[in-house]
């Protein structure tokens, strides 16, 4: 944000560009913000692309699975990798999927090319899908939580275990890491994902 933008709040000063029940997408300063539920709970923002670039490195390839859709920024980034054959994204919240489908290309600040033919979005529970699917994936990205703390660590551990069952031998799982995670939770997170 520029100096003059300080104090602006996306849901007061931004433009509502997509909505489906509890999911709302706002645009402010050419960036998208996704909130879910009452109380303006910020769930995703387009500027997270930089974090995805750092965390996903060059891992995406072959058949990919993503748990959590958000604004679709990670999906779009994963699909830019030349060795990615296909991406399946699992999103438990139908409102998020519906709001995502309403976002127009011109409203996105990222210029990531999007190939809808290589992307399938399913409305399902990520853990259940990972345990039940017969499909095996080369790369799995877990991004279904908005923070890492004592409440989300058990979910992350369960999701990681479930996704391990859907991973091909020598495949790679990456779980989104919030760079603002306090040290104690960061250490527990690292133990879960085996780093």
Backbone bond lengths (Angstrom), bond angles and torsions (degrees), N, CA, C in turn:
res aa  C-N    CA-C-N  psi(-1)  N-CA   C-N-CA  omega(-1)  CA-C   N-CA-C  phi
1 X - - - 1.451 - - 1.524 109.93 -
2 X 1.285 115.21 144.32 1.457 118.77 176.10 1.527 109.40 -79.63
3 X 1.308 115.95 170.79 1.466 121.64 -179.69 1.528 112.65 -54.41
4 X 1.318 115.45 -41.57 1.460 118.95 -177.42 1.525 112.62 -73.27
5 X 1.344 117.36 -13.61 1.458 120.97 -178.77 1.520 112.94 -88.28
6 X 1.313 118.36 -9.72 1.463 120.04 -178.74 1.522 109.15 -60.84
7 X 1.305 114.73 138.34 1.445 119.76 -179.19 1.517 113.46 93.15
8 X 1.339 117.27 -10.62 1.451 119.77 177.51 1.522 109.38 -75.94
9 X 1.308 116.36 145.29 1.459 122.22 179.67 1.520 107.50 -124.03
10 X 1.340 116.14 128.24 1.470 120.76 -171.93 1.526 113.05 -53.79
11 X 1.336 119.13 -39.38 1.465 119.93 -175.58 1.522 112.85 -84.16
12 X 1.329 118.03 -13.08 1.472 120.20 174.95 1.513 111.17 -98.97
13 X 1.332 115.69 -40.58 1.454 120.59 -173.36 1.523 113.80 -102.80
14 X 1.329 116.29 -12.39 1.455 120.34 -179.92 1.513 112.27 -87.51
15 X 1.318 114.73 173.87 1.461 122.04 179.18 1.523 108.56 -104.09
16 X 1.315 117.45 128.23 1.457 122.17 175.73 1.524 107.62 -73.63
17 X 1.340 116.88 116.64 1.473 119.27 -176.41 1.527 113.18 -112.04
18 X 1.334 117.45 -15.93 1.467 120.20 178.29 1.521 108.11 -155.46
19 X 1.324 116.24 144.04 1.467 119.88 179.20 1.516 110.03 -156.14
20 X 1.321 113.95 144.46 1.456 121.18 173.22 1.521 106.55 -149.70
21 X 1.330 116.01 103.58 1.466 122.03 -177.59 1.528 111.11 50.31
22 X 1.330 118.49 -110.06 1.470 122.50 -175.01 1.532 113.89 -80.71
23 X 1.323 118.95 -16.41 1.470 122.14 -177.71 1.526 110.12 -94.84
24 X 1.335 115.13 129.59 1.460 120.79 179.61 1.529 109.39 -134.72
25 X 1.330 115.29 137.79 1.462 121.09 177.29 1.516 107.64 -115.99
26 X 1.324 114.97 124.07 1.462 122.31 178.66 1.517 109.36 -112.11
27 X 1.343 114.86 151.39 1.457 120.75 174.52 1.517 107.86 -120.26
28 X 1.328 115.19 125.84 1.456 120.94 177.16 1.521 107.63 -144.61
29 X 1.318 116.48 132.17 1.466 122.22 -179.56 1.519 111.36 52.85
30 X 1.324 115.64 41.79 1.455 123.24 177.64 1.531 113.22 61.88
31 X 1.320 117.53 28.00 1.458 122.05 176.68 1.529 108.89 -131.91
32 X 1.329 115.66 144.47 1.449 120.80 179.79 1.520 111.34 -96.30
33 X 1.338 115.19 146.92 1.463 123.45 179.11 1.525 107.06 -132.46
34 X 1.323 117.63 133.08 1.456 122.38 176.41 1.515 108.80 -110.57
35 X 1.324 115.79 125.35 1.459 119.65 172.30 1.516 108.37 -119.49
36 X 1.326 114.54 148.40 1.456 120.96 179.46 1.519 108.28 -129.69
37 X 1.314 116.18 127.78 1.455 121.23 174.69 1.510 113.71 88.14
38 X 1.312 113.05 176.09 1.456 119.74 179.46 1.520 109.70 -75.07
39 X 1.305 117.17 157.37 1.457 121.40 177.83 1.514 113.55 85.66
40 X 1.332 117.10 11.94 1.457 122.44 176.75 1.531 111.80 53.88
41 X 1.329 116.83 56.85 1.457 121.79 176.70 1.524 108.65 -80.40
42 X 1.320 116.17 108.98 1.461 122.03 -179.45 1.520 109.08 -73.25
43 X 1.312 117.16 123.23 1.450 122.21 -174.12 1.530 112.22 -108.09
44 X 1.331 117.04 -33.92 1.469 120.54 -177.93 1.517 109.51 -157.32
45 X 1.331 115.29 153.32 1.452 121.02 174.87 1.516 109.51 -145.35
46 X 1.309 116.33 151.08 1.459 120.47 -175.19 1.520 113.47 -63.69
47 X 1.309 117.92 -28.77 1.469 119.69 -177.63 1.530 112.10 -66.14
48 X 1.334 117.99 -7.65 1.464 120.92 176.79 1.523 112.11 -68.47
49 X 1.318 117.99 -9.44 1.461 120.98 178.52 1.525 111.12 -52.81
50 X 1.315 117.63 -41.31 1.466 120.91 179.50 1.522 111.28 -59.25
51 X 1.338 117.14 -39.90 1.468 121.04 177.36 1.524 110.61 -65.99
52 X 1.323 117.04 -41.38 1.468 120.31 179.14 1.524 110.69 -62.76
53 X 1.319 116.62 -42.95 1.468 120.15 179.53 1.525 109.96 -58.80
54 X 1.321 116.41 -43.90 1.467 121.15 -179.74 1.529 112.06 -68.51
55 X 1.310 117.45 -42.15 1.465 120.90 -173.16 1.529 113.83 -82.36
56 X 1.317 117.89 -33.86 1.459 120.34 -177.39 1.525 112.79 -82.77
57 X 1.324 116.28 -16.58 1.470 122.18 179.23 1.528 109.74 46.27
58 X 1.332 117.36 -127.15 1.466 120.36 178.13 1.529 110.63 -114.43
59 X 1.326 117.05 26.89 1.460 121.79 -174.78 1.529 115.95 -71.50
60 X 1.336 120.17 -38.89 1.469 118.44 -174.90 1.525 112.82 -60.18
61 X 1.342 114.20 127.43 1.461 120.90 176.65 1.520 108.26 -163.41
62 X 1.302 116.18 162.50 1.456 121.77 176.09 1.515 112.94 60.15
63 X 1.324 114.34 -137.83 1.466 120.67 177.81 1.523 107.96 -87.28
64 X 1.336 116.36 123.76 1.462 122.36 -174.69 1.522 110.66 -116.74
65 X 1.334 114.33 147.94 1.458 122.39 175.96 1.516 107.74 -125.60
66 X 1.318 115.44 136.77 1.463 121.72 176.68 1.522 107.43 -126.96
67 X 1.332 116.36 129.95 1.455 121.39 177.26 1.526 107.12 -105.41
68 X 1.323 116.55 108.42 1.460 122.63 -178.16 1.516 110.34 108.02
69 X 1.324 117.07 124.67 1.471 122.15 -176.53 1.521 113.29 -97.01
70 X 1.323 117.27 -46.23 1.469 119.74 -175.32 1.508 110.99 57.22
71 X 1.318 116.87 -132.57 1.458 122.72 177.64 1.526 112.34 -84.20
72 X 1.323 117.11 -4.63 1.462 120.81 -178.07 1.515 113.42 84.61
73 X 1.321 118.14 10.56 1.467 121.60 -178.18 1.530 110.11 -65.58
74 X 1.326 117.72 -47.30 1.466 120.32 179.20 1.526 110.27 -64.70
75 X 1.327 117.19 -39.75 1.475 120.85 178.45 1.515 110.22 -57.25
76 X 1.306 115.62 -49.58 1.455 120.76 -177.82 1.530 110.75 -63.28
77 X 1.324 116.28 -38.72 1.460 119.66 179.06 1.531 110.91 -67.08
78 X 1.321 116.94 -45.63 1.471 120.55 179.10 1.525 110.08 -57.21
79 X 1.315 117.22 -39.78 1.462 121.30 -178.03 1.529 113.58 -71.19
80 X 1.337 118.30 -8.63 1.468 119.96 176.56 1.530 111.83 -81.30
81 X 1.333 117.50 -14.28 1.459 120.10 -178.03 1.537 109.57 -73.59
82 X 1.324 117.18 127.50 1.468 119.93 -174.91 1.526 114.24 -63.57
83 X 1.323 117.84 -25.17 1.467 120.13 -178.04 1.528 112.96 -90.15
84 X 1.340 117.77 1.99 1.463 121.00 177.55 1.526 108.40 -81.30
85 X 1.337 115.06 121.67 1.465 121.12 178.42 1.528 111.20 -85.19
86 X 1.338 115.02 -40.82 1.458 119.83 -173.90 1.527 109.09 -161.92
87 X 1.335 116.75 148.66 1.457 122.41 176.39 1.517 109.34 -126.79
88 X 1.338 115.32 126.77 1.458 121.82 171.80 1.517 107.51 -108.09
89 X 1.323 116.97 123.92 1.457 122.34 178.68 1.518 108.84 -110.85
90 X 1.331 115.60 129.32 1.456 121.79 178.64 1.524 107.81 -106.42
91 X 1.320 116.15 125.35 1.468 122.00 178.16 1.517 108.64 -131.87
92 X 1.318 116.19 124.58 1.468 121.28 -176.95 1.532 112.58 -77.45
93 X 1.324 117.08 -24.48 1.455 121.53 -173.59 1.535 110.49 -98.98
94 X 1.326 116.40 108.15 1.467 121.76 -179.46 1.528 111.35 -59.57
95 X 1.338 117.56 -33.99 1.463 120.84 178.57 1.526 111.57 -61.35
96 X 1.319 117.08 -38.32 1.474 121.20 178.72 1.526 109.57 -64.98
97 X 1.316 116.75 -43.65 1.472 120.36 178.52 1.523 110.52 -61.56
98 X 1.332 116.56 -45.90 1.464 120.43 -179.27 1.524 111.76 -63.60
99 X 1.332 117.07 -44.48 1.468 120.19 179.09 1.524 109.95 -64.22
100 X 1.333 116.95 -40.82 1.472 121.32 178.16 1.525 110.83 -58.25
101 X 1.315 116.55 -41.19 1.473 120.02 -177.85 1.525 112.32 -69.50
102 X 1.333 118.11 -18.31 1.466 121.63 179.33 1.537 113.20 -85.49
103 X 1.323 117.64 -14.76 1.467 120.29 -176.85 1.530 108.92 -69.77
104 X 1.312 116.18 126.27 1.460 121.36 178.16 1.526 109.62 -84.58
105 X 1.320 115.66 147.56 1.471 120.80 -179.35 1.528 111.81 -54.82
106 X 1.318 117.01 -39.81 1.470 119.79 -177.21 1.526 112.52 -69.13
107 X 1.323 117.58 -14.97 1.464 120.10 177.79 1.526 112.96 -85.27
108 X 1.308 117.43 -12.22 1.468 120.61 -179.03 1.520 110.51 -82.40
109 X 1.329 116.38 138.60 1.472 119.28 178.27 1.517 111.35 -84.75
110 X 1.333 117.09 -23.22 1.461 119.89 179.01 1.518 108.84 -84.14
111 X 1.301 116.69 144.13 1.459 120.60 -179.53 1.526 110.82 -103.90
112 X 1.318 116.18 31.98 1.450 120.59 179.85 1.521 109.43 -70.11
113 X 1.307 115.97 127.40 1.460 119.94 177.59 1.523 108.61 -66.36
114 X 1.310 116.30 142.44 1.457 120.32 -176.65 1.519 109.92 -123.36
115 X 1.318 115.68 123.36 1.450 121.31 178.51 1.519 108.41 -109.22
116 X 1.314 116.34 97.03 1.468 121.84 -177.28 1.523 112.03 -63.38
117 X 1.327 117.86 -24.82 1.461 120.95 179.71 1.524 112.46 -68.10
118 X 1.324 116.70 -22.22 1.462 120.86 -179.39 1.534 112.09 -100.01
119 X 1.338 117.35 6.33 1.462 121.21 -174.17 1.528 110.39 -127.10
120 X 1.321 114.92 128.22 1.465 120.94 175.75 1.522 107.35 -123.94
121 X 1.331 117.18 128.42 1.459 122.86 178.44 1.523 107.79 -111.04
122 X 1.339 115.39 124.37 1.462 120.94 179.87 1.513 110.24 -115.91
123 X 1.319 116.19 137.41 1.460 122.32 174.35 1.525 107.61 -88.03
124 X 1.340 115.93 99.73 1.458 121.15 -176.26 1.525 109.64 -158.30
125 X 1.325 115.26 168.56 1.458 122.23 174.12 1.530 107.54 -82.26
126 X 1.316 117.57 125.13 1.458 121.96 -175.32 1.513 114.12 -60.47
127 X 1.320 117.59 -43.50 1.466 120.89 -179.65 1.522 109.93 -64.76
128 X 1.328 116.58 -47.12 1.464 119.79 179.73 1.523 110.96 -61.59
129 X 1.322 116.89 -43.48 1.458 120.23 179.06 1.527 110.36 -59.84
130 X 1.326 117.13 -48.75 1.464 121.02 -176.80 1.526 111.77 -61.37
131 X 1.321 117.38 -38.72 1.464 120.42 178.71 1.526 112.60 -73.12
132 X 1.345 117.39 -31.67 1.458 119.93 -172.14 1.525 114.97 -96.03
133 X 1.327 117.32 -21.62 1.460 118.87 -175.69 1.526 111.71 -66.84
134 X 1.292 114.99 145.41 1.466 121.05 173.80 1.533 110.06 -90.79
135 X 1.329 115.43 -14.79 1.460 121.92 -179.73 1.528 109.90 -69.27
136 X 1.315 117.07 141.50 1.460 122.51 174.13 1.527 107.34 -114.31
137 X 1.336 115.52 139.41 1.455 121.39 -172.68 1.528 111.65 -114.94
138 X 1.328 114.87 148.00 1.463 121.84 176.65 1.521 111.37 -81.34
139 X 1.331 115.68 -30.03 1.466 121.02 -177.79 1.520 108.81 -145.05
140 X 1.335 115.69 135.71 1.466 121.36 177.87 1.524 108.88 -130.67
141 X 1.318 115.18 131.22 1.456 121.50 177.11 1.516 108.62 -116.80
142 X 1.344 116.30 121.42 1.460 122.60 179.86 1.525 108.46 -101.26
143 X 1.326 116.03 118.07 1.467 121.36 -177.62 1.532 108.58 -148.51
144 X 1.332 115.83 61.36 1.468 120.14 -173.97 1.528 112.47 -119.48
145 X 1.312 117.77 22.95 1.459 122.36 -179.64 1.524 107.53 -139.78
146 X 1.333 117.26 153.56 1.464 120.12 -175.95 1.524 113.27 -100.98
147 X 1.339 116.66 -4.16 1.461 121.16 178.43 1.531 107.29 -162.59
148 X 1.317 116.86 170.39 1.460 121.97 176.38 1.516 107.17 -121.46
149 X 1.348 115.57 113.90 1.463 120.62 -179.35 1.521 108.70 -155.49
150 X 1.330 116.98 -169.00 1.464 120.24 -176.89 1.529 112.80 -63.39
151 X 1.328 117.46 -25.14 1.461 120.47 178.84 1.527 112.37 -79.80
152 X 1.322 117.58 -37.61 1.466 120.42 -174.61 1.528 113.69 -91.09
153 X 1.325 118.81 -21.51 1.464 120.09 -178.58 1.532 113.10 -57.64
154 X 1.350 120.04 -42.49 1.475 118.38 176.45 1.536 112.54 -61.49
155 X 1.337 117.18 -39.65 1.461 120.99 177.23 1.530 110.20 -62.13
156 X 1.321 116.21 -44.46 1.463 120.65 -179.49 1.528 109.98 -61.90
157 X 1.333 116.96 -43.17 1.473 120.90 179.36 1.534 110.12 -62.53
158 X 1.334 117.44 -45.34 1.465 121.04 179.14 1.526 110.93 -63.40
159 X 1.321 116.41 -43.48 1.459 120.67 -179.20 1.529 110.67 -64.84
160 X 1.314 116.75 -41.08 1.465 120.36 179.62 1.534 110.45 -62.55
161 X 1.324 116.71 -42.55 1.467 121.25 179.00 1.532 110.26 -63.22
162 X 1.327 116.57 -45.71 1.461 120.48 179.85 1.524 110.64 -61.97
163 X 1.324 116.62 -44.85 1.462 120.53 -178.61 1.528 111.69 -66.35
164 X 1.308 117.21 -31.06 1.466 120.95 176.76 1.528 110.98 -58.97
165 X 1.338 116.12 -32.06 1.463 121.21 179.40 1.535 111.63 -70.60
166 X 1.337 117.27 -24.34 1.463 121.67 -177.90 1.527 112.24 -99.75
167 X 1.322 117.40 9.08 1.464 121.94 -175.39 1.526 110.85 -96.62
168 X 1.311 115.92 136.95 1.464 120.60 174.02 1.528 109.30 -70.39
169 X 1.325 117.36 156.08 1.473 119.11 172.21 1.535 109.32 -56.13
170 X 1.282 116.86 138.95 1.480 124.66 -177.58 1.530 112.81 66.59
171 X 1.341 117.20 12.39 1.459 120.92 174.29 1.520 109.77 -76.53
172 X 1.311 115.88 174.82 1.472 121.28 -175.53 1.517 110.04 -131.92
173 X 1.354 115.45 134.10 1.465 121.94 172.12 1.519 108.32 -112.15
174 X 1.314 116.71 133.28 1.460 122.70 172.82 1.523 106.91 -123.89
175 X 1.314 116.40 132.62 1.460 121.74 174.93 1.525 107.86 -111.04
176 X 1.334 116.30 132.82 1.465 121.28 -177.82 1.520 109.62 -58.00
177 X 1.323 115.00 133.16 1.454 122.14 179.16 1.518 109.52 -115.00
178 X 1.318 115.93 117.36 1.460 121.52 175.75 1.519 107.82 -72.22
179 X 1.318 116.95 120.00 1.469 120.65 -176.27 1.523 112.90 -65.62
180 X 1.318 117.99 -11.22 1.471 120.88 179.24 1.535 111.91 -99.53
181 X 1.313 117.16 13.31 1.463 121.07 -179.61 1.527 110.27 -66.25
182 X 1.342 117.89 127.63 1.472 120.13 177.06 1.532 111.33 -60.65
183 X 1.324 116.32 151.18 1.457 123.66 -174.01 1.513 115.32 -50.26
184 X 1.321 118.53 -44.98 1.470 120.74 -177.30 1.527 110.81 -62.97
185 X 1.327 117.75 -40.23 1.459 120.73 179.65 1.528 110.77 -76.70
186 X 1.311 116.45 -34.12 1.468 121.18 175.98 1.522 109.85 -58.53
187 X 1.320 117.31 -45.59 1.465 121.42 -179.40 1.525 111.21 -63.85
188 X 1.335 117.45 -41.60 1.466 120.86 177.91 1.533 110.58 -65.40
189 X 1.318 116.31 -40.55 1.461 121.43 177.56 1.527 110.14 -59.29
190 X 1.316 117.16 -46.00 1.469 121.67 -179.56 1.526 111.44 -61.39
191 X 1.338 116.83 -37.26 1.475 120.03 176.89 1.527 110.88 -64.17
192 X 1.320 116.00 -40.99 1.472 120.77 -178.63 1.521 110.93 -62.00
193 X 1.323 115.68 -46.22 1.469 118.39 -174.56 1.520 112.70 -89.85
194 X 1.326 116.46 4.77 1.457 120.50 172.31 1.511 115.93 73.25
195 X 1.304 117.00 32.94 1.470 120.14 177.92 1.511 109.53 -95.95
